[in-house]
Amino acid sequence: MELPTPDPPELREELKKEKPKAHRFFNRSSAILVGVGVGRFFYDRYYSGDIAFGREALSLSLTIGLLLILGPFFMEMLIREDYHMRQRFRRDK
């Protein structure tokens, strides 16, 4: 089995600079969206009696929240891909 190569120092610097920003943004956004969906679900359940819209709001907010929680991993993947494409472009010049 082939072990993965360690990241070059330039890539580590880019990841160190970009990852915390992405994590903060995605975590705050997902917390707000999930909170709104859960709040709407409980409001519909206990005050209006019709939970059809509340269920839709809850499922939509949980789905979007899950995607936002996974966002930093996609962000890291994009940063790594951008780094490798720049290296390939420099090598091909």
C-alpha positions, 0 to 999 in steps of 0.5 A, a space after each residue: 500500500 502506498 503512503 500519501 506524500 506529505 504536503 509541500 510547505 507552500 500548500 500547508 501555508 495556503 491551507 493554514 491561511 484559508 481553512 479557518 475562514 471557511 470553517 467559521 463561515 460554514 459553521 455559522 451559516 449552518 447553525 443559523 439555517 438549522 436554527 431557523 428550520 427547527 424554530 419554524 417546525 416547533 412554531 407550526 407544531 405547537 401554535 398553528 397545528 399544521 405541521 406540513 410547512 414546518 416539516 418541509 422547513 425542517 428537512 430543507 434546513 437540515 439538508 442545507 445545514 449538512 451541506 454547509 457542515 461539509 463545506 470546509 472539506 470541499 473548500 480544502 479539496 478546492 485549495 489542494 486542486 488549485 495548488 496542484 493545477 498551478 504546479 502543473 502549469 508551472 512545470 508545463 511552461 
